[in-house]
Amino acid sequence: MAQTPIKKEIVDGLINELGIQDFAKATIREVKQVAAMAEKASGVEFIKMEMGIPGLPAAQVGVDAQVKALQDGIAHSYPDIQGLPELKRQASRFVKAFIDVDINPEGCVPVCGSMQGTFASFLTCSQADKKKDTVLFIDPGFPVQKMQLQVQGVKYETFDVYDYRGEKLRQKLESYLSKGNICAIVYSNPNNPSWICFNDDELRIIGELATQYDTIVMEDLAYFAMDFRRDLSRPFEPPYQPSVAHYTDNYILLISGSKAFSYAGERIGVTCISNKLFHRHYDDLSNRYEGLPFGLVFSTRMLYALSSGTSHSAQYAMAAMLGAACDGKYNFRDEIKVYGERAHKLKEIFCRNNFHIVYDRDLDQPIADGFYFTIGYKGMTSGELARELMYYGVSAICLITTGSHQEGLRVCTSFIEDHQYAQLEERLKLFAENNPV
């Protein structure tokens, strides 16, 4: 066997040093730490694919608006817990322009990134009805959301959607919802990590069952309009970003500034609660929170207790970015479509060297090229593959950590640089020689 670019003893020693007992279950940050330390110890550049961090400059329209707000003295002032009125107005416009759904500005509440939005949503949903104490994840998904429930002490169920696409989704969902204990259904669309995109038929199934079983759908739109097979970036024109909001009133949309606008560092997003849900009174919430409806419990209790509002200046940035997109002055898709171009190149390199795409189909279509994709290697488990690739200076996380039942890894395209395509080709060629299938 040829020598690997990084000595196995270095990687194995670091994994042991960090106390990682099962590398298949290593967290994103643990994988990142091993890669950084191995890179330093070996002097070999790593091709880092484990972290879902934007690799592009922040949207300039947002930066300019935030800088101006700071220069105008906004930093001295607490933001309204309901949010900057202009941001609420622009968020309402954005939902109409790109999803074709009407949500009143009052239901569009700024949060410290969608992470805080999901945390506060989990709190509110899980307390709305004492009989419904469990969250259902349509996996694979974002591992940290399950950690949030662990922190809150809220139960959850999960299933891998791999074998339940299309009409099969109905029976699978109903097998959970019929128990009567599910307070919320959670998924991302496009999906992190598989990049599958639910179509309108599947979203209709989710919406109809959410209404039938009185369950709230939390739709994570972190990768808004990033199904690059279609141009979803023209305001107030079809095609629109697909959403469950067309098929039920029981929904919360989580819109992030992090990926679509590359504004991750300022921790800004908007949680958009349907008009009906915002004003709905649940007996258990009313008893606990002085008769307040769902939407005001979310903002004046959960968010207020968590952070007393969202960064004031960042709200000006988000308002400007959403407004410019609605006005057709800023096409965010043009700036981020490079992720899809990178994914296309990377998939070709992996597949040329005996790897395969794990989640390779979107029903009858090939999977889209986007921010993430998934890879596997015949005869290797997730943990074996992740560890082995470390010896070749390539880092990625195992699908098992995302709730997937498939053997393989999640690859993120955000940090790939032009010179690394040739590096990856060379290293994977050696990998294939050393690991014949």
C-alpha positions as CSV (number, residue, x, y, z in Angstrom):
1,M,0.0,0.0,0.0
2,A,1.3,3.4,-0.9
3,Q,2.1,6.0,1.8
4,T,-0.9,8.2,2.6
5,P,-0.5,12.0,2.4
6,I,-0.9,12.2,6.2
7,K,0.6,9.5,8.4
8,K,-2.1,7.4,10.0
9,E,-0.3,7.6,13.4
10,I,-0.9,11.4,13.4
11,V,-4.7,11.1,12.7
12,D,-5.2,8.1,15.0
13,G,-3.2,9.8,17.8
14,L,-5.3,13.0,17.6
15,I,-8.6,11.1,17.6
16,N,-7.5,9.2,20.7
17,E,-6.1,12.4,22.3
18,L,-9.5,14.1,21.9
19,G,-11.3,11.1,23.4
20,I,-13.4,10.4,20.4
21,Q,-14.4,6.8,20.9
22,D,-16.5,6.3,17.8
23,F,-15.4,8.4,14.8
24,A,-18.8,7.7,13.1
25,K,-20.4,9.8,15.8
26,A,-17.9,12.6,15.9
27,T,-19.5,16.0,15.9
28,I,-18.9,18.6,13.2
29,R,-16.6,20.6,15.5
30,E,-14.7,17.5,16.6
31,V,-14.0,16.5,13.0
32,K,-13.0,20.1,12.3
33,Q,-10.6,20.1,15.3
34,V,-8.9,16.8,14.2
35,A,-8.5,18.2,10.6
36,A,-7.0,21.5,11.9
37,M,-4.6,19.7,14.3
38,A,-3.6,17.1,11.6
39,E,-3.0,19.8,9.1
40,K,-0.7,21.7,11.5
41,A,1.2,18.5,12.6
42,S,1.7,17.2,9.0
43,G,2.1,20.5,7.1
44,V,-0.3,19.1,4.5
45,E,-3.2,21.2,3.4
46,F,-6.6,19.7,4.3
47,I,-9.6,19.8,1.9
48,K,-12.2,20.7,4.5
49,M,-15.7,19.6,3.7
50,E,-17.1,19.2,7.2
51,M,-18.4,22.7,8.2
52,G,-21.5,24.2,6.7
53,I,-20.1,27.8,6.8
54,P,-20.6,30.2,3.9
55,G,-17.5,30.6,1.8
56,L,-18.6,33.8,0.1
57,P,-18.4,37.5,1.0
58,A,-21.5,38.8,2.9
59,A,-24.0,40.6,0.7
60,Q,-22.8,44.2,0.3
61,V,-26.3,45.7,0.5
62,G,-26.6,44.2,4.0
63,V,-23.1,45.4,5.1
64,D,-23.8,48.9,3.9
65,A,-27.1,49.1,5.7
66,Q,-25.7,47.8,8.9
67,V,-22.7,50.1,8.9
68,K,-25.0,53.1,8.3
69,A,-27.2,52.0,11.2
70,L,-24.2,51.8,13.5
71,Q,-22.9,55.1,12.3
72,D,-26.3,56.6,13.0
73,G,-26.0,55.5,16.6
74,I,-28.4,52.5,16.7
75,A,-26.1,50.5,18.9
76,H,-27.1,52.4,22.0
77,S,-30.7,51.4,21.7
78,Y,-32.5,48.1,22.6
79,P,-34.4,46.7,19.7
80,D,-38.2,46.1,20.0
81,I,-38.7,42.4,20.9
82,Q,-41.2,42.1,18.0
83,G,-38.5,43.4,15.7
84,L,-37.7,46.4,13.5
85,P,-40.9,47.4,11.7
86,E,-39.1,47.8,8.4
87,L,-37.6,44.3,8.7
88,K,-41.0,42.9,9.5
89,R,-42.5,44.6,6.5
90,Q,-39.8,43.4,4.2
91,A,-39.9,39.9,5.5
92,S,-43.6,39.8,4.8
93,R,-42.9,41.1,1.3
94,F,-40.2,38.5,0.8
95,V,-42.4,35.6,1.7
96,K,-45.0,36.9,-0.8
97,A,-42.4,37.6,-3.5
98,F,-40.6,34.3,-3.4
99,I,-43.0,31.8,-1.8
100,D,-46.3,33.4,-2.9
101,V,-47.7,33.2,0.6
102,D,-49.3,36.0,2.6
103,I,-48.0,36.4,6.2
104,N,-48.7,39.6,8.0
105,P,-45.7,41.6,9.2
106,E,-46.6,41.0,12.8
107,G,-45.9,37.3,12.3
108,C,-42.4,37.9,10.9
109,V,-40.2,38.0,14.0
110,P,-36.4,38.6,13.7
111,V,-34.2,36.0,15.6
112,C,-30.5,35.5,16.2
113,G,-30.2,33.2,13.2
114,S,-32.5,30.3,12.5
115,M,-30.8,28.4,15.4
116,Q,-32.5,30.7,17.9
117,G,-35.7,30.6,15.8
118,T,-35.8,26.8,16.1
119,F,-35.0,26.9,19.8
120,A,-37.8,29.3,20.6
121,S,-40.2,27.4,18.3
122,F,-39.4,24.1,20.0
123,L,-40.1,25.7,23.3
124,T,-43.4,27.1,22.2
125,C,-44.6,24.1,20.3
126,S,-43.7,21.6,23.0
127,Q,-45.6,23.7,25.7
128,A,-48.8,24.3,23.6
129,D,-50.5,21.0,24.4
130,K,-49.4,18.8,27.3
131,K,-50.6,15.7,25.4
132,K,-48.2,16.5,22.6
133,D,-44.7,16.3,24.1
134,T,-42.7,14.9,21.1
135,V,-41.1,16.5,18.0
136,L,-40.8,14.5,14.8
137,F,-37.8,14.9,12.5
138,I,-38.0,14.0,8.8
139,D,-34.3,13.1,8.6
140,P,-31.6,13.4,7.6
141,G,-31.3,16.8,9.2
142,F,-29.2,19.4,11.1
143,P,-27.8,17.5,14.2
144,V,-27.8,20.6,16.4
145,Q,-31.6,20.8,16.4
146,K,-31.7,17.5,18.3
147,M,-29.2,18.9,20.7
148,Q,-31.5,21.8,21.3
149,L,-34.3,19.4,22.3
150,Q,-31.8,17.5,24.5
151,V,-31.0,20.8,26.3
152,Q,-34.8,21.5,26.7
153,G,-35.6,18.0,27.9
154,V,-38.1,17.5,25.0
155,K,-38.6,14.1,23.5
156,Y,-38.2,13.5,19.7
157,E,-38.8,10.8,17.1
158,T,-37.0,10.5,13.8
159,F,-37.1,8.5,10.6
160,D,-34.8,8.5,7.5
161,V,-36.9,9.7,4.5
162,Y,-34.6,7.8,2.1
163,D,-37.2,5.0,1.5
164,Y,-40.3,7.1,2.0
165,R,-40.4,9.6,-0.9
166,G,-43.6,10.5,-2.7
167,E,-46.9,8.9,-1.6
168,K,-44.9,6.5,0.7
169,L,-44.4,9.6,2.9
170,R,-48.1,9.7,3.9
171,Q,-48.2,6.3,5.6
172,K,-44.9,6.8,7.3
173,L,-45.9,10.1,8.8
174,E,-49.3,8.9,9.8
175,S,-47.7,6.0,11.7
176,Y,-46.2,8.7,14.1
177,L,-49.0,11.3,14.0
178,S,-51.7,8.8,14.8
179,K,-50.2,8.3,18.3
180,G,-51.4,11.8,19.2
181,N,-48.1,12.9,20.9
182,I,-46.4,14.8,18.0
183,C,-46.4,18.6,18.6
184,A,-44.2,19.6,15.6
185,I,-42.8,18.2,12.4
186,V,-39.3,19.4,11.4
187,Y,-37.4,19.2,8.1
188,S,-35.2,21.4,5.9
189,N,-36.0,22.0,2.2
190,P,-33.6,21.8,0.4
191,N,-32.4,19.2,2.8
192,N,-29.2,19.4,4.8
193,P,-27.3,17.0,4.2
194,S,-28.9,15.0,1.3
195,W,-30.0,18.0,-0.8
196,I,-33.2,16.3,-1.6
197,C,-36.0,18.8,-2.3
198,F,-39.6,17.9,-1.3
199,N,-42.0,18.6,-4.2
200,D,-45.5,20.0,-4.0
201,D,-47.1,16.6,-3.7
202,E,-45.0,15.7,-0.7
203,L,-45.5,19.1,0.9
204,R,-49.2,18.7,0.4
205,I,-49.1,15.3,2.2
206,I,-47.2,17.0,5.1
207,G,-49.6,19.9,5.2
208,E,-52.8,17.8,5.0
209,L,-51.6,15.5,7.8
210,A,-50.5,18.5,9.9
211,T,-54.0,19.9,9.7
212,Q,-55.7,16.5,10.3
213,Y,-53.6,15.7,13.4
214,D,-53.3,19.4,14.6
215,T,-49.5,19.4,14.5
216,I,-47.3,22.4,13.7
217,V,-44.8,22.2,10.8
218,M,-41.4,23.8,11.3
219,E,-40.1,24.3,7.7
220,D,-36.4,25.2,7.8
221,L,-35.6,27.3,4.7
222,A,-31.9,27.8,5.5
223,Y,-31.0,27.1,1.9
224,F,-33.7,29.3,0.4
225,A,-34.1,29.0,-3.4
226,M,-30.9,26.9,-3.6
227,D,-32.4,24.2,-5.7
228,F,-30.4,25.4,-8.7
229,R,-32.3,23.2,-11.2
230,R,-34.8,26.0,-11.4
231,D,-34.5,29.8,-11.1
232,L,-36.5,30.6,-7.9
233,S,-35.0,34.1,-7.6
234,R,-37.4,36.3,-9.6
235,P,-39.6,38.2,-7.2
236,F,-43.4,37.9,-7.6
237,E,-43.0,35.5,-10.5
238,P,-43.3,31.7,-10.6
239,P,-41.6,29.3,-10.1
240,Y,-41.6,29.9,-6.3
241,Q,-39.8,28.3,-3.5
242,P,-41.9,25.2,-2.6
243,S,-43.4,25.4,0.8
244,V,-45.9,23.6,3.1
245,A,-47.5,27.0,3.7
246,H,-49.7,26.4,0.7
247,Y,-51.2,23.3,2.3
248,T,-51.8,24.1,6.0
249,D,-52.2,27.0,8.4
250,N,-50.2,25.2,11.0
251,Y,-46.7,26.3,10.0
252,I,-43.6,28.2,11.0
253,L,-41.1,29.2,8.3
254,L,-37.5,29.7,9.3
255,I,-35.7,32.1,6.9
256,S,-32.0,32.5,7.6
257,G,-29.6,35.3,6.5
258,S,-26.6,32.9,6.8
259,K,-26.5,31.0,3.5
260,A,-28.7,32.8,0.9
261,F,-27.1,36.1,1.9
262,S,-23.8,34.8,3.3
263,Y,-24.6,36.8,6.5
264,A,-23.8,34.1,9.0
265,G,-21.6,36.1,11.3
266,E,-24.2,38.5,12.4
267,R,-26.7,35.8,13.5
268,I,-29.8,37.1,11.8
269,G,-32.9,35.4,10.5
270,V,-36.6,35.7,10.5
271,T,-39.2,33.3,11.9
272,C,-42.4,33.7,10.0
273,I,-45.5,32.3,11.8
274,S,-48.7,31.8,9.8
275,N,-51.5,34.4,10.5
276,K,-53.8,31.8,12.0
277,L,-51.2,30.1,14.2
278,F,-49.9,33.5,15.4
279,H,-53.3,34.4,16.8
280,R,-54.2,30.9,18.0
281,H,-54.9,30.4,21.7
282,Y,-53.8,27.1,23.2
283,D,-55.3,26.3,26.7
284,D,-51.9,25.2,28.1
285,L,-50.1,28.3,26.8
286,S,-52.9,30.6,28.0
287,N,-52.7,29.1,31.5
288,R,-49.0,29.4,31.6
289,Y,-48.5,32.8,29.9
290,E,-51.4,35.1,31.0
291,G,-53.7,34.2,28.1
292,L,-51.3,35.1,25.3
293,P,-51.7,33.6,21.8
294,F,-49.1,31.4,20.2
295,G,-47.2,34.3,18.4
296,L,-46.9,36.5,21.4
297,V,-45.7,33.7,23.6
298,F,-43.0,33.0,21.0
299,S,-41.8,36.6,21.0
300,T,-42.6,38.2,24.3
301,R,-41.8,35.2,26.4
302,M,-39.5,32.8,24.7
303,L,-37.4,35.3,22.7
304,Y,-37.4,37.8,25.5
305,A,-36.2,35.3,28.0
306,L,-33.5,34.1,25.6
307,S,-31.9,37.3,24.4
308,S,-34.1,40.3,24.9
309,G,-34.2,40.8,21.1
310,T,-32.0,40.4,18.1
311,S,-28.9,42.5,17.1
312,H,-30.4,45.9,16.3
313,S,-28.0,46.8,13.5
314,A,-28.2,43.3,11.9
315,Q,-31.9,43.9,11.6
316,Y,-31.2,46.8,9.3
317,A,-29.0,44.6,7.2
318,M,-31.6,41.9,6.9
319,A,-34.3,44.4,6.0
320,A,-32.1,45.9,3.3
321,M,-31.2,42.5,1.8
322,L,-34.8,41.3,1.8
323,G,-36.0,44.6,0.4
324,A,-33.5,44.7,-2.4
325,A,-34.3,41.1,-3.4
326,C,-38.1,41.9,-3.5
327,D,-37.4,45.0,-5.6
328,G,-35.3,43.0,-8.1
329,K,-32.2,45.1,-7.3
330,Y,-30.3,42.2,-5.8
331,N,-30.3,38.7,-7.1
332,F,-29.0,36.6,-4.2
333,R,-29.1,33.4,-6.4
334,D,-26.5,34.8,-8.8
335,E,-24.0,35.2,-5.9
336,I,-24.6,31.7,-4.3
337,K,-25.0,29.5,-7.4
338,V,-21.3,28.9,-7.3
339,Y,-22.0,26.3,-4.6
340,G,-23.9,24.2,-7.3
341,E,-21.1,24.6,-9.7
342,R,-18.6,23.4,-7.1
343,A,-20.8,20.4,-6.2
344,H,-21.0,19.4,-9.9
345,K,-17.2,19.3,-10.2
346,L,-16.7,17.6,-6.9
347,K,-19.3,14.8,-7.6
348,E,-17.5,14.1,-10.9
349,I,-14.1,13.7,-9.1
350,F,-15.5,11.4,-6.4
351,C,-17.4,9.2,-8.8
352,R,-14.4,8.9,-11.1
353,N,-12.6,7.4,-8.2
354,N,-15.1,4.7,-7.2
355,F,-17.2,6.7,-4.8
356,H,-21.0,6.9,-5.2
357,I,-23.6,9.5,-4.4
358,V,-25.7,8.1,-1.5
359,Y,-28.8,10.3,-1.9
360,D,-28.6,10.4,-5.7
361,R,-32.2,10.8,-6.7
362,D,-35.0,13.3,-6.1
363,L,-37.9,10.9,-7.0
364,D,-37.6,10.7,-10.8
365,Q,-34.9,13.4,-11.1
366,P,-31.1,13.3,-10.4
367,I,-30.4,15.1,-7.1
368,A,-29.7,18.9,-7.5
369,D,-26.2,20.3,-7.2
370,G,-26.0,22.6,-4.2
371,F,-24.4,23.4,-0.8
372,Y,-24.2,19.8,0.3
373,F,-24.1,16.3,-1.2
374,T,-23.5,12.8,0.2
375,I,-20.9,10.2,-0.7
376,G,-20.3,6.5,0.1
377,Y,-17.6,3.9,-0.7
378,K,-18.4,0.2,-1.3
379,G,-17.4,-2.0,1.6
380,M,-16.9,0.9,4.1
381,T,-19.0,2.0,7.0
382,S,-19.5,5.8,7.6
383,G,-16.9,5.8,10.4
384,E,-14.3,3.8,8.5
385,L,-14.7,6.1,5.4
386,A,-14.5,9.3,7.4
387,R,-11.4,8.1,9.3
388,E,-9.7,6.7,6.2
389,L,-10.2,10.0,4.2
390,M,-8.5,11.9,7.1
391,Y,-5.3,10.1,6.1
392,Y,-5.7,11.7,2.7
393,G,-6.3,15.1,4.1
394,V,-10.0,15.2,3.4
395,S,-12.5,15.9,6.2
396,A,-16.3,15.3,6.2
397,I,-18.9,14.3,8.7
398,C,-20.8,10.9,8.9
399,L,-24.4,10.7,7.8
400,I,-25.3,8.9,11.0
401,T,-24.9,12.1,12.9
402,T,-27.6,13.7,10.7
403,G,-30.2,10.9,11.5
404,S,-29.5,9.1,8.3
405,H,-29.5,5.3,8.3
406,Q,-27.3,5.2,5.2
407,E,-23.6,4.5,5.2
408,G,-21.7,7.5,3.9
409,L,-20.6,11.1,4.5
410,R,-21.9,14.6,4.1
411,V,-19.7,16.8,1.8
412,C,-20.0,20.6,2.0
413,T,-18.9,22.7,-1.0
414,S,-18.5,26.1,0.7
415,F,-14.8,26.1,1.4
416,I,-13.5,24.5,-1.8
417,E,-10.9,26.6,-3.6
418,D,-10.0,26.4,-7.2
419,H,-6.6,24.8,-6.7
420,Q,-8.1,22.0,-4.5
421,Y,-9.9,20.2,-7.4
422,A,-6.6,18.8,-8.7
423,Q,-5.5,18.0,-5.1
424,L,-8.7,16.1,-4.5
425,E,-8.4,14.2,-7.8
426,E,-4.8,13.1,-6.9
427,R,-5.7,12.1,-3.4
428,L,-8.8,10.2,-4.3
429,K,-7.0,8.4,-7.0
430,L,-4.5,7.2,-4.4
431,F,-7.4,6.4,-2.1
432,A,-8.9,4.1,-4.8
433,E,-5.6,2.4,-5.4
434,N,-5.2,1.7,-1.7
435,N,-8.8,0.6,-1.3
436,P,-9.8,-1.4,-4.4
437,V,-13.5,-2.3,-4.7
